[in-house]
């Protein structure tokens, strides 16, 4: 898609992004207790009788409970498909949920706009996983109940837990505050790679480290980790699929404090403005306005490097959402709107 086409259709496509914003924030209310700093072990919630699979959207759920619930979705919602895209070093599944919001399920009726969402790439940002799960549930219920307007019917791909090994470890006594995955390092007793530093664009650049003991360790090479490799390959398949019109990628992150509540977009590796800066900024403003209307919270917005810090990928904060291209060797490099 050319930049001109995006600009001319700006209004309608912005509404698709704002739809997700409202679903995530207005319909998914997370208790303030889940937004507090991670200074102690997060105990997983036990099974809830109101949720047969044990998933409760207002608490931190175990990986086992999450997978059990995800596996039940296609039976409850016929327009849902699951994609098992890979396996972690500790043999946990990486699952992408595909949701088709058209009335005729997966019948071929033309190319539909597609949005990709990830959550849980940082182990200690556990509340983003609950938000993603709740968003999946809300979207599915809205489609089932006929509450999705024809102008906002899109195809969704949502991976609610990118880093399940780290997520589980972060809830142990020794894993408090853990951020990386659990991949062993060669010639070091330290464990884990910072998954959002392991993408190929500007790999090992500003905002990353070559030390396996660092929280921002970039790994031995781009896509060295099973999580980033699987995710990048899946996104490339979508991008190269003529039946998929992949328009935006959104990533959910969380943090407590003054850095919170932001919508950020490219670039992350330099303070220079990207070619699409004005379009991205306008989209982010409308998303911020939607956030404020839903929650009375002000979400600031701007480029990653200018709003947060330089990074080889991105850093967004507290319920933060930004529309971007995932760095799966895609044409535009660092996080930008998909062509």
C-alpha positions in Angstrom: 0.0 0.0 0.0 1.4 3.4 -1.0 1.8 6.2 1.5 -0.6 8.3 -0.6 -3.4 5.6 -0.3 -2.9 5.5 3.4 -3.1 9.3 3.7 -6.3 9.5 1.6 -8.0 6.8 3.6 -6.6 8.0 6.9 -9.9 8.5 8.7 -11.4 5.1 8.2 -8.2 3.3 9.0 -7.6 5.4 12.1 -11.0 4.3 13.4 -9.8 0.7 13.2 -6.9 1.4 15.5 -9.1 3.5 17.9 -11.5 0.5 18.0 -8.7 -1.6 19.5 -7.8 1.2 21.9 -11.4 1.4 23.2 -11.6 -2.4 23.5 -8.4 -2.5 25.5 -9.0 0.4 27.8 -12.7 1.0 28.2 -13.9 -2.6 28.1 -10.8 -4.1 29.9 -10.6 -2.5 33.2 -7.5 -3.7 35.1 -7.3 -3.3 38.9 -4.8 -0.7 40.0 -3.0 -3.4 42.1 -1.8 -5.0 38.9 -0.1 -1.8 37.8 2.1 -1.6 40.8 5.9 -2.1 40.5 7.1 -5.7 40.5 8.9 -5.8 43.8 7.7 -9.2 45.0 6.6 -12.5 43.6 3.3 -12.4 41.7 1.2 -15.4 42.8 -0.8 -17.0 40.0 -4.5 -17.0 40.6 -6.2 -20.3 41.3 -9.0 -21.7 39.2 -12.1 -19.5 39.2 -15.5 -21.2 39.1 -16.8 -18.4 36.9 -14.1 -19.4 34.4 -14.0 -23.1 33.8 -10.5 -23.1 32.3 -9.2 -21.1 35.3 -8.7 -17.8 33.4 -9.7 -14.6 35.2 -9.1 -11.4 33.2 -8.6 -9.3 36.3 -5.7 -11.2 37.7 -2.4 -12.8 36.6 -3.0 -16.3 35.2 -0.7 -19.2 34.8 0.6 -20.3 31.4 -1.3 -23.6 31.8 -4.6 -21.8 32.5 -4.0 -19.4 29.6 -3.3 -22.2 27.1 -6.4 -24.1 28.3 -8.6 -21.1 27.7 -7.1 -20.4 24.3 -7.6 -24.0 23.2 -11.3 -23.7 24.1 -11.9 -20.6 21.9 -12.6 -22.3 18.6 -15.3 -24.4 20.1 -17.1 -21.4 21.6 -16.4 -19.0 18.7 -16.4 -20.6 15.2 -14.7 -17.5 13.7 -11.5 -18.2 15.8 -8.5 -20.1 14.6 -5.3 -20.9 16.6 -1.8 -20.9 15.1 0.9 -22.8 17.0 3.9 -20.9 15.6 6.7 -22.2 17.7 8.1 -23.6 20.9 10.3 -22.0 23.6 13.5 -23.4 25.0 11.5 -24.7 27.9 9.0 -26.4 25.5 6.0 -24.0 25.9 3.8 -23.2 22.9 3.7 -19.9 21.2 0.0 -19.4 20.2 -1.4 -16.7 17.9 -5.2 -16.2 18.0 -6.8 -15.3 14.6 -10.2 -13.7 14.8 -12.2 -13.0 11.7 -14.9 -10.4 12.3 -16.9 -11.0 9.1 -20.3 -12.6 9.4 -19.5 -15.5 7.1 -16.5 -16.7 9.1 -13.6 -17.7 7.0 -15.4 -17.7 3.6 -13.4 -15.8 1.0 -15.2 -12.4 0.5 -12.3 -10.2 -0.3 -9.2 -8.9 1.4 -10.0 -7.6 4.9 -7.9 -5.1 6.9 -5.7 -7.0 9.3 -4.2 -5.9 12.7 -1.5 -7.8 14.6 -1.1 -7.4 18.4 1.5 -8.8 20.8 1.7 -8.8 24.6 4.0 -10.3 27.2 7.3 -9.9 25.5 8.8 -8.7 28.8 8.3 -11.3 31.5 7.6 -8.8 34.3 4.9 -6.9 32.4 2.4 -9.6 33.2 -0.6 -7.3 33.2 -0.3 -6.9 29.5 -1.1 -10.6 29.1 -4.3 -10.2 31.0 -5.2 -7.2 28.9 -4.6 -9.1 25.7 -6.7 -12.1 26.9 -9.5 -9.8 27.9 -9.3 -8.0 24.5 -9.6 -11.3 22.7 -12.7 -12.2 24.8 -14.3 -8.8 24.3 -13.7 -8.8 20.5 -15.0 -12.3 20.2 -18.1 -11.5 22.2 -18.7 -8.3 20.2 -18.5 -10.3 16.9 -20.8 -13.1 18.2 -23.4 -10.6 19.5 -23.4 -8.6 16.2 -21.9 -5.5 17.8 -19.1 -4.9 15.3 -20.0 -2.3 12.7 -19.4 -3.2 9.1 -16.9 -0.2 8.8 -14.7 -1.7 11.5 -14.8 -5.4 10.5 -11.2 -6.6 10.4 -9.1 -9.7 10.8 -7.2 -9.9 14.1 -4.0 -11.8 14.9 -3.2 -11.6 18.6 -0.4 -13.4 20.5 -1.2 -12.8 24.1 2.1 -14.2 25.5 5.3 -13.9 23.5 7.6 -14.8 26.4 5.9 -17.7 28.4 9.1 -19.0 29.9 10.0 -15.6 31.3 6.4 -15.0 32.3 6.3 -18.2 34.4 9.8 -17.5 35.9 8.8 -14.0 36.9 6.3 -15.5 39.4 8.8 -17.5 41.3 10.8 -16.4 44.4 14.0 -16.1 42.3 12.4 -14.5 39.3 11.1 -11.2 40.8 11.5 -8.5 38.2 12.7 -10.8 35.5 12.5 -9.3 32.0 14.2 -11.6 29.5 13.4 -15.1 28.2 15.1 -18.2 29.7 17.5 -19.1 27.0 20.9 -20.3 28.4 24.0 -18.3 27.3 27.2 -19.8 26.0 30.2 -19.4 28.2 28.2 -17.7 30.9 26.2 -18.6 34.0 23.7 -15.8 33.1 20.4 -16.7 31.4 18.1 -15.0 29.0 17.9 -12.6 26.0 15.9 -9.4 25.8 13.5 -10.4 23.1 12.7 -6.9 21.9 16.5 -6.4 21.3 16.8 -9.6 19.3 15.3 -8.4 16.0 17.5 -7.8 13.0 16.9 -4.1 12.3 19.7 -2.1 14.0 20.5 -5.2 16.0 23.0 -4.6 18.8 22.7 -0.9 18.4 21.8 1.9 20.8 19.8 0.7 23.8 21.1 -2.9 23.8 24.0 -4.8 25.4 26.4 -7.6 24.4 26.6 -8.9 28.0 24.5 -12.0 28.7 24.0 -10.7 32.2 22.4 -7.5 31.1 18.6 -7.0 31.1 19.0 -5.6 27.5 21.2 -8.4 26.2 20.6 -8.6 22.4 21.6 -12.3 22.0 24.4 -13.8 19.8 22.7 -12.9 16.6 19.4 -11.5 15.3 16.5 -13.9 15.7 18.7 -16.3 17.7 15.7 -16.9 20.0 12.9 -19.2 19.2 10.3 -16.6 20.2 11.5 -13.8 17.9 12.3 -16.2 15.1 8.8 -17.8 15.2 7.1 -14.4 15.5 9.1 -12.8 12.6 8.5 -15.8 10.3 4.7 -15.7 11.0 4.5 -12.0 10.3 6.5 -12.4 7.1 4.0 -15.1 6.0 1.1 -12.7 6.7 2.8 -9.9 4.9 3.5 -12.1 1.8 -0.1 -13.5 1.8 -2.1 -11.8 -0.9 -5.3 -12.5 1.0 -4.1 -10.6 4.1 -4.0 -6.8 4.1 -1.7 -6.3 7.1 -2.1 -2.6 8.1 -0.8 -2.2 11.7 1.2 -3.9 14.4 0.5 -3.0 18.0 2.6 -4.0 21.1 1.4 -3.8 24.7 3.8 -2.9 27.5 3.5 -1.8 31.1 5.4 0.1 33.7 4.4 2.0 36.9 5.5 5.6 37.4 6.1 8.7 35.4 7.1 6.8 32.3 3.6 5.3 32.1 0.7 6.1 29.8 2.2 6.6 26.4 1.6 5.8 22.8 4.9 5.7 21.0 6.0 5.0 17.5 9.1 5.0 15.3 11.9 5.7 15.3 13.5 4.1 18.4 17.1 4.0 17.3 17.4 7.7 16.4 15.7 10.9 17.3 15.3 11.8 13.6 11.8 11.8 12.4 10.6 8.9 10.3 9.1 9.6 6.8 5.7 8.8 8.2 6.1 10.8 11.4 3.2 13.2 10.7 0.8 10.4 9.9 1.8 8.4 12.9 1.6 11.4 15.2 -1.9 12.1 13.9 -3.0 8.5 14.5 -1.5 8.5 18.0 -3.3 11.8 18.9 -6.6 10.3 17.9 -5.8 7.2 19.9 -4.8 9.4 22.9 -8.1 11.2 22.6 -10.0 7.9 22.7 -8.0 6.8 25.7 -8.9 10.0 27.5 -12.6 9.7 26.6 -12.7 6.2 28.0 -10.5 6.5 31.1 -10.0 10.3 31.8 -6.2 9.4 31.7 -3.9 11.4 29.5 -1.7 9.4 27.2 1.2 11.3 25.8 2.5 10.3 22.4 5.6 10.7 20.2 8.5 8.8 18.8 10.2 6.1 20.9 13.6 7.8 21.0 12.2 11.2 21.8 9.6 10.1 24.4 11.4 7.3 26.1 14.9 6.3 25.1 16.9 5.0 22.2 16.2 1.4 21.4 16.9 -1.1 18.7 13.2 -2.0 18.7 10.8 -0.2 21.0 9.9 0.5 24.5 6.3 1.4 25.3 4.8 1.8 28.8 1.8 1.1 30.9 -1.1 -0.1 28.8 0.8 1.5 26.0 -0.2 0.8 22.4 1.4 1.9 19.3 0.8 1.2 15.6 3.9 0.1 13.8 5.6 -2.4 11.6 7.2 -5.3 13.4 10.8 -5.7 12.5 10.5 -9.1 10.9 12.9 -8.1 8.1 10.1 -6.0 6.7 10.7 -3.2 4.2 10.5 -0.2 6.4 12.8 -1.4 9.2 12.0 -0.2 12.6 8.4 -0.2 13.9 6.3 1.6 11.3 2.9 1.3 9.7 2.8 -1.7 7.4 2.8 -1.1 3.6 
